[in-house]
């Protein structure tokens, strides 16, 4: 018991006499020693949370009581112990924290016994706010973002639009509160703050995995949302972009306390073209509602009502009326007129089908997609191909004649322009947590686009794999 004060020994003896081994372990984990809580005491408390006859409220209340101590050492260790219980203990512990109206009231805490205590008081106040926000987020969502399943089948990837728009701001607030810890390497100068930073780092890795999954799900649903939801989703995505840099800086700082570099996720950044495409889609929705350009308002009963929201309804090939030839005109001239009528709008529709594509018409070389583009292109493309394909029908002929090859062309299939192959990013090897969500783009091999007489041929593609978080 070297290093413990007389007060620590008396408190431990009192709890031992009352027969409360759990309270005694809490006291042992939050002594006045300037060192992290001992592993054996933390393990005992974690195992106690999994025992049915243990009083969880009593354990939490004992930790709250220790957090009212005047010494920054005891308070800081009480916070670290509580956080450890939330992460590794039974879920009943964080459920109890979420059920309370108040937790750690440390907004005015300050230890004036020395300069070191004065400095540590700042981080104690920030740490207390984060633990309060963590419990509040659990109360809002009924689950802990750090403990839910990640990846393609995870909670954030399978969440409905309504719940996603509610949960993402809660997750963003929790991440913001964690980042406010804002410690610098030179301030990591004792075992207690090092232990706090390490467990915060592990939380941030898991929170960012959920955050990334939520953003992917949001982008998948974006082009099917109504206008008000699109505005909210766009703001969520903009806030995501501003947080990625701060998250990367916080994670890299973990190297200063001995975290293996291979355990620190390498975060790549999403291309700016995605934001531009989302904003363009928003502007398009506003134009459709206001009718500024006279487009996007299909006639009632028109087949364009079934077109995927990623295409412009007014430019679909079926929106072009069938042309009837004059009575004295030949059948060949009628077929040529029908082919010319179908060819022009088909080219425009291919330009507008993929809102994330920055390339021109499909007649040129296909642009090399980023991994985000692959993700959206593959998943949104699958949904488009699953719908009935719209084709432009040739005009009926009044004379019996053999149709020309241009007239026999069945029309242009409204499939989204995609690349000829899904490129594998070399940076994906060190992305065990985030998958290929932010992988570095690799140029795709060039392939000439096949052009058919009277229409444009859609390029074939291999669907890219969904990005998953570890």
DAKAQUI-V100963 format. One record per residue. PHI is phi in whole degrees, -180 to 180 (none if undefined). OMEGA is omega in whole degrees, 0 to 359 (* if undefined). D_LAST is the distance of its C-alpha to the last C-alpha in Angstrom with 1 decimal. Layout:
BEGIN
phi:PHI omega:OMEGA d_last:D_LAST
phi:PHI omega:OMEGA d_last:D_LAST
END
This chain:
BEGIN
phi:none omega:182 d_last:41.2
phi:-66 omega:180 d_last:42.0
phi:93 omega:179 d_last:41.1
phi:-79 omega:179 d_last:41.2
phi:-82 omega:178 d_last:43.9
phi:-63 omega:178 d_last:46.7
phi:-62 omega:179 d_last:45.2
phi:-61 omega:183 d_last:42.0
phi:-68 omega:180 d_last:44.1
phi:-66 omega:180 d_last:46.3
phi:-63 omega:179 d_last:43.4
phi:-64 omega:179 d_last:41.7
phi:-67 omega:179 d_last:45.1
phi:-63 omega:179 d_last:45.7
phi:-67 omega:179 d_last:42.5
phi:-69 omega:179 d_last:43.3
phi:-68 omega:180 d_last:46.8
phi:-79 omega:178 d_last:45.5
phi:81 omega:180 d_last:43.3
phi:-96 omega:179 d_last:40.0
phi:-66 omega:180 d_last:37.7
phi:-66 omega:179 d_last:34.7
phi:-64 omega:178 d_last:36.5
phi:-65 omega:179 d_last:37.7
phi:-66 omega:176 d_last:34.1
phi:-63 omega:179 d_last:33.2
phi:-64 omega:179 d_last:36.3
phi:-67 omega:181 d_last:35.5
phi:-76 omega:185 d_last:32.0
phi:-123 omega:179 d_last:33.6
phi:-76 omega:180 d_last:36.6
phi:-83 omega:179 d_last:38.2
phi:-70 omega:180 d_last:36.9
phi:-81 omega:178 d_last:35.1
phi:-159 omega:181 d_last:32.1
phi:-65 omega:176 d_last:28.7
phi:-54 omega:183 d_last:29.1
phi:-68 omega:184 d_last:29.6
phi:-61 omega:183 d_last:26.8
phi:-65 omega:179 d_last:29.3
phi:-73 omega:178 d_last:30.1
phi:-66 omega:179 d_last:26.5
phi:-64 omega:179 d_last:25.8
phi:-64 omega:180 d_last:29.0
phi:-67 omega:178 d_last:28.1
phi:-63 omega:179 d_last:24.6
phi:-65 omega:179 d_last:26.4
phi:-67 omega:180 d_last:29.1
phi:-68 omega:179 d_last:26.8
phi:-92 omega:178 d_last:26.1
phi:-97 omega:186 d_last:29.8
phi:-68 omega:184 d_last:31.5
phi:-91 omega:179 d_last:34.7
phi:-89 omega:181 d_last:33.3
phi:-87 omega:181 d_last:34.1
phi:-62 omega:178 d_last:30.9
phi:-58 omega:179 d_last:33.1
phi:-66 omega:177 d_last:35.3
phi:-62 omega:181 d_last:32.4
phi:-65 omega:180 d_last:31.1
phi:-65 omega:177 d_last:34.7
phi:-66 omega:177 d_last:35.4
phi:-67 omega:177 d_last:32.5
phi:-62 omega:180 d_last:33.9
phi:-65 omega:178 d_last:37.3
phi:-66 omega:180 d_last:36.1
phi:-76 omega:176 d_last:34.6
phi:-95 omega:179 d_last:38.1
phi:-66 omega:181 d_last:39.4
phi:-80 omega:183 d_last:41.2
phi:-86 omega:179 d_last:39.5
phi:-64 omega:181 d_last:36.3
phi:-65 omega:181 d_last:35.2
phi:-64 omega:182 d_last:35.3
phi:-65 omega:181 d_last:33.7
phi:-62 omega:180 d_last:30.8
phi:-69 omega:176 d_last:30.2
phi:-66 omega:178 d_last:30.5
phi:-68 omega:180 d_last:27.7
phi:-62 omega:179 d_last:25.4
phi:-64 omega:179 d_last:26.2
phi:-62 omega:179 d_last:25.6
phi:-63 omega:179 d_last:22.2
phi:-61 omega:178 d_last:21.4
phi:-66 omega:178 d_last:22.7
phi:-64 omega:185 d_last:20.5
phi:-82 omega:189 d_last:17.3
phi:-107 omega:181 d_last:18.4
phi:-81 omega:177 d_last:21.4
phi:-64 omega:183 d_last:22.1
phi:-63 omega:178 d_last:21.2
phi:-61 omega:182 d_last:25.0
phi:-67 omega:181 d_last:25.1
phi:-70 omega:175 d_last:23.2
phi:-63 omega:178 d_last:25.0
phi:-68 omega:178 d_last:28.2
phi:-60 omega:181 d_last:27.4
phi:-69 omega:182 d_last:26.5
phi:-81 omega:181 d_last:29.9
phi:-85 omega:178 d_last:31.9
phi:-79 omega:178 d_last:33.6
phi:-141 omega:182 d_last:33.4
phi:-122 omega:182 d_last:31.4
phi:-95 omega:179 d_last:31.8
phi:-91 omega:187 d_last:34.8
phi:-121 omega:183 d_last:34.5
phi:-65 omega:180 d_last:35.2
phi:-112 omega:183 d_last:38.6
phi:-71 omega:175 d_last:37.8
phi:-158 omega:177 d_last:39.4
phi:-107 omega:185 d_last:40.6
phi:-96 omega:183 d_last:43.7
phi:-72 omega:180 d_last:44.7
phi:-172 omega:181 d_last:43.6
phi:-65 omega:180 d_last:41.9
phi:-66 omega:178 d_last:38.8
phi:-64 omega:178 d_last:38.6
phi:-64 omega:180 d_last:39.2
phi:-68 omega:182 d_last:36.3
phi:-70 omega:180 d_last:33.9
phi:-61 omega:179 d_last:35.0
phi:-61 omega:181 d_last:33.3
phi:-73 omega:176 d_last:29.9
phi:-64 omega:179 d_last:30.8
phi:-64 omega:179 d_last:31.6
phi:-68 omega:181 d_last:28.3
phi:-66 omega:177 d_last:26.3
phi:-62 omega:178 d_last:28.2
phi:-63 omega:180 d_last:27.6
phi:-65 omega:180 d_last:23.8
phi:-63 omega:175 d_last:24.1
phi:-63 omega:180 d_last:26.4
phi:-68 omega:178 d_last:24.1
phi:-63 omega:178 d_last:21.2
phi:-68 omega:179 d_last:23.7
phi:-65 omega:178 d_last:25.0
phi:-63 omega:177 d_last:21.7
phi:-65 omega:179 d_last:21.3
phi:-64 omega:181 d_last:24.9
phi:-73 omega:189 d_last:24.3
phi:-105 omega:182 d_last:21.2
phi:68 omega:171 d_last:21.7
phi:-158 omega:180 d_last:18.2
phi:-97 omega:181 d_last:16.2
phi:-58 omega:182 d_last:13.5
phi:-81 omega:186 d_last:11.8
phi:-112 omega:182 d_last:12.0
phi:-79 omega:180 d_last:11.3
phi:-68 omega:180 d_last:8.9
phi:-107 omega:176 d_last:6.0
phi:98 omega:186 d_last:6.0
phi:-61 omega:179 d_last:9.5
phi:-102 omega:183 d_last:11.1
phi:-76 omega:184 d_last:9.8
phi:-63 omega:185 d_last:12.7
phi:-73 omega:180 d_last:12.6
phi:-82 omega:182 d_last:12.5
phi:-106 omega:183 d_last:15.3
phi:-74 omega:178 d_last:17.4
phi:-71 omega:182 d_last:20.9
phi:-60 omega:182 d_last:22.4
phi:-62 omega:181 d_last:24.6
phi:-72 omega:179 d_last:22.1
phi:-66 omega:179 d_last:19.6
phi:-67 omega:175 d_last:22.5
phi:-82 omega:186 d_last:23.3
phi:-81 omega:183 d_last:19.9
phi:-62 omega:176 d_last:18.8
phi:-63 omega:177 d_last:21.8
phi:-65 omega:178 d_last:21.2
phi:-65 omega:179 d_last:17.7
phi:-62 omega:179 d_last:19.3
phi:-65 omega:178 d_last:22.1
phi:-64 omega:178 d_last:19.9
phi:-66 omega:179 d_last:18.2
phi:-60 omega:180 d_last:21.7
phi:-65 omega:177 d_last:23.2
phi:-66 omega:181 d_last:20.7
phi:-65 omega:178 d_last:21.5
phi:-70 omega:173 d_last:25.1
phi:-57 omega:165 d_last:25.0
phi:45 omega:179 d_last:25.7
phi:-98 omega:177 d_last:26.6
phi:-105 omega:184 d_last:27.9
phi:-53 omega:182 d_last:27.7
phi:-69 omega:180 d_last:31.4
phi:-88 omega:175 d_last:30.9
phi:-86 omega:191 d_last:28.5
phi:-118 omega:175 d_last:31.6
phi:-151 omega:186 d_last:31.4
phi:-65 omega:184 d_last:29.3
phi:-73 omega:181 d_last:28.8
phi:-69 omega:175 d_last:27.4
phi:-65 omega:178 d_last:25.2
phi:-65 omega:178 d_last:23.8
phi:-64 omega:181 d_last:23.3
phi:-65 omega:182 d_last:21.6
phi:-64 omega:180 d_last:19.2
phi:-73 omega:173 d_last:18.1
phi:-67 omega:178 d_last:18.0
phi:-60 omega:179 d_last:15.8
phi:-65 omega:175 d_last:13.2
phi:-62 omega:184 d_last:13.7
phi:-65 omega:178 d_last:13.4
phi:-60 omega:181 d_last:10.0
phi:-72 omega:178 d_last:8.8
phi:-65 omega:181 d_last:11.4
phi:-69 omega:175 d_last:10.6
phi:-62 omega:177 d_last:7.1
phi:-66 omega:179 d_last:9.5
phi:-61 omega:180 d_last:12.1
phi:-64 omega:177 d_last:10.6
phi:-61 omega:180 d_last:10.0
phi:-64 omega:179 d_last:13.5
phi:-66 omega:178 d_last:15.0
phi:-62 omega:178 d_last:14.0
phi:-62 omega:180 d_last:15.5
phi:-64 omega:180 d_last:18.4
phi:-69 omega:178 d_last:19.2
phi:-65 omega:183 d_last:19.2
phi:-93 omega:191 d_last:21.7
phi:-59 omega:187 d_last:23.6
phi:-79 omega:175 d_last:26.3
phi:-111 omega:182 d_last:27.2
phi:-82 omega:171 d_last:27.7
phi:-77 omega:189 d_last:31.1
phi:-59 omega:183 d_last:32.4
phi:-65 omega:178 d_last:31.9
phi:-70 omega:178 d_last:28.2
phi:-62 omega:179 d_last:27.8
phi:-63 omega:180 d_last:29.3
phi:-66 omega:180 d_last:27.0
phi:-66 omega:179 d_last:23.9
phi:-65 omega:177 d_last:25.2
phi:-66 omega:177 d_last:25.8
phi:-63 omega:180 d_last:22.2
phi:-67 omega:178 d_last:21.0
phi:-63 omega:178 d_last:23.7
phi:-66 omega:176 d_last:22.6
phi:-60 omega:181 d_last:19.0
phi:-62 omega:181 d_last:20.5
phi:-75 omega:182 d_last:22.6
phi:-91 omega:185 d_last:19.8
phi:-60 omega:181 d_last:17.5
phi:-64 omega:179 d_last:20.1
phi:-64 omega:179 d_last:20.6
phi:-65 omega:178 d_last:17.0
phi:-62 omega:179 d_last:16.9
phi:-65 omega:179 d_last:20.2
phi:-64 omega:181 d_last:19.2
phi:-68 omega:181 d_last:16.3
phi:-66 omega:179 d_last:18.6
phi:-67 omega:181 d_last:21.2
phi:-63 omega:178 d_last:19.3
phi:-62 omega:183 d_last:20.8
phi:-70 omega:179 d_last:24.1
phi:-110 omega:172 d_last:23.5
phi:96 omega:177 d_last:22.3
phi:-71 omega:180 d_last:18.5
phi:-61 omega:182 d_last:17.6
phi:-61 omega:180 d_last:17.0
phi:-69 omega:179 d_last:14.3
phi:-88 omega:181 d_last:12.3
phi:-100 omega:182 d_last:12.8
phi:-61 omega:176 d_last:10.7
phi:-94 omega:186 d_last:13.1
phi:-93 omega:171 d_last:13.5
phi:-100 omega:189 d_last:15.6
phi:-105 omega:180 d_last:17.7
phi:-69 omega:179 d_last:18.4
phi:-66 omega:182 d_last:21.9
phi:-68 omega:181 d_last:24.8
phi:-64 omega:180 d_last:25.9
phi:-65 omega:179 d_last:23.4
phi:-61 omega:179 d_last:25.1
phi:-62 omega:180 d_last:28.4
phi:-68 omega:179 d_last:27.7
phi:-65 omega:179 d_last:26.7
phi:-67 omega:177 d_last:29.9
phi:-62 omega:178 d_last:31.9
phi:-63 omega:178 d_last:30.9
phi:-62 omega:179 d_last:31.8
phi:-63 omega:178 d_last:35.2
phi:-64 omega:178 d_last:35.7
phi:-64 omega:179 d_last:35.3
phi:-67 omega:179 d_last:37.9
phi:-66 omega:180 d_last:40.2
phi:-64 omega:182 d_last:40.0
phi:-67 omega:183 d_last:40.9
phi:-82 omega:181 d_last:43.7
phi:66 omega:184 d_last:45.0
phi:-68 omega:185 d_last:45.6
phi:-104 omega:181 d_last:45.5
phi:72 omega:181 d_last:46.8
phi:-120 omega:173 d_last:43.7
phi:79 omega:178 d_last:40.9
phi:-120 omega:185 d_last:43.3
phi:-64 omega:179 d_last:43.9
phi:-66 omega:181 d_last:47.1
phi:-59 omega:181 d_last:46.9
phi:87 omega:180 d_last:46.5
phi:-73 omega:179 d_last:45.2
phi:-65 omega:179 d_last:42.6
phi:-70 omega:177 d_last:40.5
phi:-67 omega:181 d_last:39.4
phi:-99 omega:180 d_last:36.9
phi:-74 omega:179 d_last:35.4
phi:-60 omega:183 d_last:31.7
phi:-65 omega:179 d_last:31.2
phi:-82 omega:177 d_last:29.9
phi:-110 omega:178 d_last:33.4
phi:-91 omega:186 d_last:36.7
phi:-57 omega:185 d_last:38.9
phi:-69 omega:183 d_last:42.1
phi:-107 omega:178 d_last:41.4
phi:-69 omega:187 d_last:40.5
phi:-67 omega:179 d_last:42.9
phi:-72 omega:178 d_last:44.2
phi:-75 omega:181 d_last:45.3
phi:-80 omega:181 d_last:48.0
phi:-67 omega:178 d_last:51.3
phi:-71 omega:182 d_last:53.0
phi:-92 omega:177 d_last:56.0
phi:-95 omega:180 d_last:59.3
phi:-74 omega:175 d_last:61.8
phi:-62 omega:184 d_last:65.3
phi:-57 omega:185 d_last:68.0
phi:-93 omega:186 d_last:69.5
phi:-88 omega:182 d_last:66.4
phi:-75 omega:179 d_last:65.5
phi:-68 omega:180 d_last:62.5
phi:-65 omega:179 d_last:61.0
phi:-66 omega:179 d_last:61.1
phi:-66 omega:179 d_last:59.4
phi:-64 omega:179 d_last:56.5
phi:-64 omega:179 d_last:56.1
phi:-65 omega:180 d_last:55.9
phi:-66 omega:180 d_last:53.3
phi:-65 omega:179 d_last:51.1
phi:-65 omega:180 d_last:51.5
phi:-69 omega:182 d_last:50.6
phi:-80 omega:187 d_last:47.3
phi:-72 omega:186 d_last:46.3
phi:-66 omega:179 d_last:46.3
phi:-67 omega:180 d_last:44.0
phi:-62 omega:179 d_last:41.6
phi:-66 omega:179 d_last:40.9
phi:-65 omega:182 d_last:40.3
phi:-66 omega:177 d_last:37.9
phi:-67 omega:178 d_last:35.8
phi:-66 omega:188 d_last:35.6
phi:-99 omega:186 d_last:34.3
phi:-67 omega:184 d_last:31.9
phi:-103 omega:183 d_last:28.8
phi:-68 omega:181 d_last:28.6
phi:-96 omega:182 d_last:26.0
phi:-90 omega:179 d_last:28.2
phi:-102 omega:182 d_last:30.4
phi:-83 omega:179 d_last:32.4
phi:-87 omega:180 d_last:35.9
phi:-64 omega:184 d_last:37.4
phi:-70 omega:179 d_last:36.1
phi:-71 omega:180 d_last:39.1
phi:-94 omega:179 d_last:37.6
phi:-74 omega:181 d_last:34.9
phi:-70 omega:181 d_last:31.4
phi:-76 omega:178 d_last:29.2
phi:-74 omega:184 d_last:26.1
phi:-81 omega:169 d_last:23.1
phi:-81 omega:179 d_last:20.2
phi:-67 omega:175 d_last:16.7
phi:-65 omega:178 d_last:17.0
phi:-64 omega:177 d_last:20.4
phi:-60 omega:182 d_last:19.1
phi:-61 omega:183 d_last:16.7
phi:-69 omega:181 d_last:19.5
phi:-64 omega:183 d_last:22.1
phi:-72 omega:185 d_last:20.6
phi:-73 omega:178 d_last:19.8
phi:-72 omega:177 d_last:22.9
phi:-64 omega:179 d_last:24.9
phi:-62 omega:180 d_last:24.2
phi:-67 omega:179 d_last:25.4
phi:-70 omega:183 d_last:28.5
phi:-70 omega:179 d_last:29.3
phi:-76 omega:180 d_last:29.2
phi:-86 omega:178 d_last:32.0
phi:-59 omega:182 d_last:35.6
phi:-76 omega:180 d_last:36.4
phi:-94 omega:180 d_last:39.1
phi:-130 omega:178 d_last:41.9
phi:-91 omega:182 d_last:45.1
phi:-83 omega:177 d_last:48.2
phi:-70 omega:180 d_last:51.2
phi:-70 omega:178 d_last:54.4
phi:-67 omega:182 d_last:56.9
phi:-102 omega:180 d_last:60.0
phi:-86 omega:182 d_last:63.5
phi:-107 omega:179 d_last:65.0
phi:-84 omega:180 d_last:64.4
phi:-150 omega:179 d_last:63.1
phi:-73 omega:183 d_last:60.6
phi:-69 omega:177 d_last:57.4
phi:-76 omega:178 d_last:56.2
phi:-57 omega:180 d_last:52.8
phi:-68 omega:181 d_last:51.6
phi:-73 omega:181 d_last:52.7
phi:-77 omega:180 d_last:51.1
phi:-62 omega:185 d_last:47.7
phi:-69 omega:180 d_last:45.6
phi:114 omega:183 d_last:44.0
phi:-108 omega:178 d_last:40.7
phi:-75 omega:183 d_last:37.5
phi:-84 omega:176 d_last:35.4
phi:-100 omega:183 d_last:32.1
phi:-67 omega:177 d_last:29.9
phi:-68 omega:180 d_last:30.3
phi:-132 omega:183 d_last:27.4
phi:-81 omega:182 d_last:27.0
phi:-80 omega:179 d_last:28.2
phi:-156 omega:176 d_last:25.1
phi:-89 omega:182 d_last:21.3
phi:-77 omega:177 d_last:20.9
phi:-96 omega:184 d_last:18.0
phi:-77 omega:176 d_last:17.2
phi:-67 omega:180 d_last:17.9
phi:-84 omega:183 d_last:15.5
phi:-75 omega:182 d_last:12.4
phi:-65 omega:180 d_last:12.6
phi:-100 omega:180 d_last:11.6
phi:-115 omega:183 d_last:8.7
phi:-65 omega:180 d_last:6.0
phi:-85 omega:191 d_last:4.1
phi:-100 omega:181 d_last:6.1
phi:66 omega:180 d_last:7.0
phi:-106 omega:186 d_last:10.8
phi:-63 omega:181 d_last:11.4
phi:-125 omega:185 d_last:13.8
phi:-66 omega:180 d_last:14.8
phi:-74 omega:182 d_last:18.5
phi:-68 omega:178 d_last:20.8
phi:-123 omega:182 d_last:22.9
phi:-60 omega:179 d_last:26.3
phi:-89 omega:178 d_last:26.8
phi:-62 omega:182 d_last:30.0
phi:-75 omega:178 d_last:32.9
phi:-145 omega:179 d_last:34.5
phi:-67 omega:180 d_last:37.6
phi:-84 omega:179 d_last:37.6
phi:-81 omega:181 d_last:40.1
phi:-111 omega:178 d_last:42.6
phi:-97 omega:181 d_last:44.8
phi:-67 omega:180 d_last:48.2
phi:86 omega:180 d_last:48.2
phi:-170 omega:179 d_last:44.4
phi:-105 omega:180 d_last:41.1
phi:-91 omega:179 d_last:38.7
phi:-78 omega:180 d_last:35.0
phi:-76 omega:178 d_last:32.8
phi:-88 omega:181 d_last:30.5
phi:-146 omega:172 d_last:26.8
phi:-102 omega:183 d_last:23.9
phi:-62 omega:180 d_last:21.1
phi:-82 omega:180 d_last:18.0
phi:-75 omega:179 d_last:14.7
phi:-67 omega:176 d_last:12.6
phi:-79 omega:180 d_last:9.9
phi:-129 omega:176 d_last:6.5
phi:-95 omega:182 d_last:3.8
phi:-69 omega:* d_last:0.0
END
